[in-house]
């Protein structure tokens, strides 16, 4: 275990800057939260030998995916210089952008985990007229009037609007129950869903709404279900515990046949695969789809196991895809990548439908670009259907 952690962090230190060719290649800057200052005292790793802190692991995995993609680009003879920065290190973004090495950057790829980190980098991209690919954070961070900011992890509003369309297409004749939890965020989700229902060009959904507290019982929910019809239950909360309890409640009473539509926070939620959630068909949305049996994903997984003796997480795959796909597009369209972001020429696993999000007050202005491609995942008893 100690050797594994040493290998990972040594890789991070040694490959902060990776140049594939010497002839003034295009520069790509990558930002991810690694928290190296909290993990290292000088060159000494100070957090022990047994576990990596949860705060460090996602950013580190993203970085490892990026570096695996660098290997692939190098193997294809593509010329690009990659500069990697720890967004949670001691140096501020404003210090980094003043460095000589940061000049002439052609693109930024960012793995954000905090809303406050988004706008400073987005402003830099706007000032320099270069794309910034926000790969992992489903929030615009208050960015407006910035046609260079690209949101890959689709915003929550789009997820809710697509859920409404999905239910309308597939479950409009069911007994539909929208279950919400008390809270400002839950109110926002409900308002988006209701607004989608009011403005739809098709026949609006007929649904009942019930608000439950965190300690609700099966009886509280069952009073809204129909024992002789198919029920469609929509979980109107991002709270994972609330969602799991909702599925458990339906699973515990076989008198009610129900499909539960959940939130994007259900992706990878292991509690939903346990036996106390069996018998309930679950549907949820995600901006990413990495089928492990896909040949390209299998090849990436094999390369990752060879290097780090581990199975790559989705964060590794997101790092790989963002680096390989968008850098390949940058090399193909160095002066016009912004108009080719949805191209499938260098597809790894996901399709991207990247569209401008217009200002609500001025239709001539683009607030940012957003990936509108949503995947619907259906599961039953822990298995994908």
C-alpha positions in Angstrom: 0.0 0.0 0.0 2.8 2.4 0.9 4.5 1.7 -2.5 1.3 2.4 -4.4 0.8 5.8 -2.7 4.4 6.7 -3.3 4.1 5.8 -6.9 1.1 7.9 -7.4 2.5 11.0 -5.8 5.9 10.7 -7.4 4.1 10.6 -10.7 2.4 13.8 -9.9 5.6 15.6 -9.0 7.6 14.4 -11.9 5.0 15.1 -14.6 3.7 18.5 -13.7 4.7 19.7 -17.2 4.7 17.3 -20.1 5.9 18.3 -23.6 5.3 15.9 -26.4 7.4 17.7 -29.1 9.9 20.5 -29.0 8.6 22.6 -31.9 6.5 25.2 -30.1 3.5 23.1 -29.6 0.1 24.4 -28.6 -0.3 24.8 -24.9 -3.1 23.3 -22.8 -3.4 24.2 -19.1 -5.1 21.7 -16.8 -6.4 22.7 -13.3 -7.6 20.1 -10.7 -7.9 20.1 -6.9 -5.0 18.0 -5.6 -4.4 19.7 -2.2 -0.7 19.0 -2.4 0.1 21.5 0.4 -2.0 19.5 2.8 -0.4 16.2 1.7 3.3 17.2 1.5 5.8 18.9 3.8 8.4 19.8 1.2 9.1 16.5 -0.6 7.8 14.4 2.3 4.3 12.9 2.2 2.8 13.6 5.6 -0.6 11.9 5.7 0.4 8.4 6.6 0.6 5.1 4.6 -2.9 3.6 4.8 -5.4 5.9 3.0 -5.6 8.9 0.8 -8.0 11.6 2.1 -11.3 11.9 0.2 -10.5 15.5 -0.7 -7.4 14.5 -2.6 -8.6 11.4 -4.4 -11.0 12.8 -7.1 -8.5 15.5 -8.3 -5.7 13.0 -8.3 -7.7 10.5 -10.3 -8.6 13.2 -12.8 -4.9 14.1 -13.1 -4.0 10.4 -13.7 -6.6 10.2 -16.5 -5.2 13.4 -18.1 -1.7 11.9 -18.0 -2.9 8.7 -19.5 -4.4 10.7 -22.4 -1.1 12.5 -22.8 0.5 9.1 -23.4 -2.1 8.4 -26.1 -1.5 11.7 -27.8 2.2 11.1 -27.7 1.8 7.7 -29.2 -0.2 9.2 -32.1 2.6 11.8 -32.7 0.4 14.8 -31.7 2.3 17.8 -30.6 1.0 19.6 -27.5 2.4 21.0 -24.3 0.5 20.3 -21.1 0.8 22.4 -18.0 -0.8 21.0 -14.9 -1.7 23.2 -11.9 -3.1 22.3 -8.5 -6.1 24.6 -8.1 -5.9 24.0 -4.3 -2.2 24.6 -4.0 -0.4 27.6 -2.4 -0.4 29.7 -5.5 -3.5 31.6 -6.5 -4.9 31.6 -10.0 -3.8 35.2 -10.4 -0.2 34.2 -9.6 -0.3 31.3 -12.0 -1.6 33.3 -15.0 1.2 35.8 -14.6 3.9 33.1 -15.1 5.8 33.2 -18.3 4.9 29.6 -19.0 1.2 30.5 -18.9 1.5 32.9 -21.8 0.1 31.8 -25.2 -2.2 29.1 -23.6 -4.6 27.8 -26.3 -7.1 26.0 -24.0 -7.9 25.4 -20.4 -9.3 22.2 -19.0 -10.7 22.4 -15.4 -11.9 20.0 -12.8 -13.7 22.2 -10.4 -15.2 21.2 -7.0 -16.2 24.6 -5.8 -18.4 27.3 -7.3 -16.1 30.1 -6.2 -13.2 28.7 -8.3 -15.2 28.8 -11.6 -15.5 32.5 -12.5 -11.8 33.6 -12.0 -10.6 31.0 -14.6 -13.6 31.7 -16.9 -12.7 35.4 -16.8 -9.2 34.6 -17.9 -10.4 32.5 -20.8 -12.8 35.3 -21.9 -10.0 37.9 -21.7 -7.7 35.7 -23.9 -10.5 34.4 -26.2 -9.7 30.8 -25.5 -12.0 27.9 -24.6 -12.2 26.7 -21.0 -13.6 23.2 -20.6 -15.4 22.8 -17.3 -15.4 19.0 -17.1 -16.8 18.0 -13.8 -18.8 20.7 -12.0 -22.5 21.0 -12.8 -22.7 24.7 -12.1 -22.0 27.8 -14.2 -20.4 29.5 -11.2 -22.2 32.8 -12.0 -20.6 33.0 -15.4 -22.5 35.3 -17.8 -21.7 36.8 -21.2 -18.9 34.4 -21.8 -19.0 32.4 -25.1 -15.7 30.6 -24.2 -16.9 28.9 -21.0 -18.0 25.3 -21.8 -20.0 23.4 -19.2 -19.6 19.7 -19.9 -21.3 18.4 -16.7 -24.8 19.6 -17.6 -26.5 22.1 -15.4 -29.2 20.9 -13.0 -31.9 22.9 -14.8 -31.3 21.0 -18.0 -31.5 17.6 -16.1 -34.9 18.5 -14.7 -36.2 19.7 -18.0 -35.1 16.5 -19.7 -36.6 14.4 -16.9 -40.0 16.1 -17.6 -39.7 15.3 -21.3 -38.7 11.7 -20.5 -41.7 11.1 -18.1 -44.0 12.8 -20.6 -42.8 10.4 -23.4 -42.8 7.2 -21.4 -45.0 7.4 -18.3 -47.8 9.9 -19.0 -50.6 7.4 -18.3 -49.1 6.3 -15.0 -50.1 7.5 -11.6 -47.4 10.2 -11.3 -46.3 11.4 -7.8 -43.8 14.1 -7.4 -42.1 13.7 -4.0 -40.3 16.7 -2.6 -38.4 17.4 0.6 -38.6 20.7 2.4 -35.8 23.1 1.4 -34.9 26.0 -0.9 -33.1 23.7 -3.4 -36.1 21.3 -3.5 -38.4 24.3 -4.2 -36.2 25.3 -7.1 -36.3 21.8 -8.6 -40.0 21.7 -8.3 -40.4 25.1 -9.9 -38.3 24.0 -12.9 -40.3 20.8 -13.3 -43.6 22.7 -13.0 -42.5 25.4 -15.4 -41.6 22.7 -18.0 -45.0 21.2 -17.6 -46.7 24.6 -18.1 -44.8 25.5 -21.3 -44.8 22.1 -22.9 -46.2 21.9 -26.5 -47.6 18.4 -25.7 -50.4 17.5 -23.3 -49.2 18.6 -19.8 -48.6 15.8 -17.2 -51.1 15.2 -14.5 -49.2 14.6 -11.3 -49.7 14.8 -7.6 -47.2 16.5 -5.3 -46.3 15.4 -1.7 -43.8 16.9 0.6 -42.1 14.4 3.1 -39.7 15.0 5.9 -36.6 13.0 6.4 -38.2 10.5 8.7 -41.2 9.7 6.6 -42.8 6.3 6.7 -44.0 4.0 4.0 -47.6 4.9 4.9 -46.9 8.5 4.2 -45.9 7.7 0.6 -48.4 4.9 0.0 -51.3 7.2 0.6 -50.5 8.7 -2.8 -49.9 5.5 -4.7 -52.3 3.4 -6.7 -52.5 -0.4 -6.0 -54.1 -1.2 -9.4 -52.1 1.1 -11.7 -48.4 1.6 -12.5 -47.0 4.3 -10.4 -44.3 6.7 -11.4 -42.5 8.4 -8.5 -40.2 11.4 -9.1 -37.7 12.1 -6.4 -37.5 15.9 -6.2 -34.4 16.1 -4.0 -30.7 15.9 -4.5 -30.3 14.5 -0.9 -28.9 11.0 -1.4 -30.2 9.7 1.9 -33.7 10.9 1.1 -33.6 9.3 -2.3 -32.4 5.9 -0.9 -35.1 6.0 1.8 -37.7 6.7 -0.9 -36.6 3.6 -2.9 -36.5 1.5 0.3 -40.0 2.5 1.2 -41.4 1.4 -2.2 -39.4 -1.8 -2.1 -40.8 -2.7 1.3 -44.4 -2.9 0.1 -45.0 -5.1 -2.9 -48.7 -4.0 -3.2 -47.6 -1.0 -5.2 -45.8 -1.3 -8.6 -43.6 1.7 -9.1 -40.8 3.1 -11.1 -38.7 5.8 -9.4 -37.1 8.6 -11.3 -34.1 10.0 -9.4 -31.6 12.8 -9.7 -28.1 12.8 -11.2 -26.7 12.3 -7.7 -27.9 8.7 -7.9 -25.2 7.9 -10.4 -22.8 5.5 -8.6 -24.8 5.6 -5.4 -24.1 2.1 -4.0 -26.8 2.0 -1.4 -29.3 1.8 -4.3 -27.8 -1.6 -5.3 -28.5 -3.2 -1.9 -31.2 -5.9 -1.4 -33.5 -3.5 0.6 -33.9 -1.6 -2.7 -34.8 -4.6 -4.8 -37.9 -4.9 -6.9 -37.9 -1.2 -7.8 -37.1 0.0 -11.3 -34.9 3.1 -11.0 -34.2 5.7 -13.7 -31.8 8.6 -13.3 -29.9 11.0 -15.5 -26.2 11.6 -16.0 -24.0 13.6 -18.3 -21.5 10.8 -18.7 -21.7 7.2 -20.0 -18.6 5.0 -19.7 -19.7 1.4 -20.5 -16.9 -0.8 -19.2 -17.4 -3.3 -22.0 -16.7 -0.6 -24.7 -13.4 -1.5 -26.3 -11.8 1.9 -25.9 -12.8 2.0 -22.2 -11.4 -1.5 -21.8 -8.1 -0.4 -23.3 -7.9 2.6 -21.0 -8.7 0.4 -18.0 -5.9 -2.0 -19.0 -3.4 0.8 -19.4 -4.4 2.2 -16.0 -4.0 -1.1 -14.3 -0.6 -1.6 -15.9 0.5 1.8 -14.5 -1.2 2.0 -11.1 -2.5 -1.5 -10.3 -6.0 -0.3 -9.9 -9.4 -0.1 -11.7 -10.0 3.4 -13.1 -12.8 5.4 -11.6 -15.1 7.6 -13.6 -12.9 10.6 -12.6 -10.0 8.9 -14.3 -12.1 8.4 -17.4 -13.4 12.0 -17.3 -9.8 13.2 -17.1 -8.8 11.0 -20.0 -11.7 11.9 -22.2 -11.5 15.7 -21.6 -7.7 15.7 -22.4 -7.8 13.4 -25.4 -11.0 14.5 -27.1 -10.8 18.3 -26.7 -7.0 18.5 -27.3 -7.4 16.5 -30.5 -10.1 18.9 -31.6 -7.8 21.9 -30.7 -5.1 20.4 -32.8 -7.5 19.8 -35.7 -9.1 23.3 -35.4 -6.5 25.5 -33.7 -8.3 28.8 -34.6 -11.9 27.6 -34.6 -12.3 24.9 -32.0 -15.2 26.7 -30.4 -17.4 25.8 -33.4 -16.4 22.2 -33.4 -16.9 21.2 -29.8 -19.7 18.7 -30.6 -17.7 17.0 -33.4 -17.5 13.2 -33.0 -14.2 12.7 -34.9 -12.2 12.0 -31.6 -15.0 10.5 -29.6 -14.0 8.4 -26.6 -17.3 7.3 -25.1 -19.7 10.3 -24.7 -21.5 12.3 -27.3 -21.5 16.0 -26.7 -24.3 18.4 -27.8 -22.8 21.7 -26.9 -25.2 24.6 -27.4 -25.1 28.3 -26.5 -27.1 29.4 -23.5 -28.6 32.8 -24.3 -29.0 35.6 -21.8 -32.6 35.9 -20.4 -32.6 39.6 -21.0 -30.7 39.9 -24.3 -31.0 37.1 -26.8 -28.0 38.4 -28.7 -25.7 37.5 -25.8 -24.4 34.1 -25.0 -23.9 33.5 -21.3 -21.9 30.3 -21.8 -21.9 27.0 -23.8 -23.5 23.9 -22.3 -23.5 20.2 -23.0 -27.1 19.3 -23.6 -26.6 15.6 -24.0 -28.2 13.7 -21.2 -28.1 9.9 -20.6 -31.0 8.1 -18.9 -29.8 5.1 -16.8 -32.3 2.4 -15.9 -31.5 -0.1 -13.1 -33.3 -3.0 -11.3 -31.8 -5.0 -8.4 -28.4 -3.4 -9.0 -28.3 -4.3 -12.7 -28.4 -2.0 -15.7 -31.5 -2.7 -17.8 
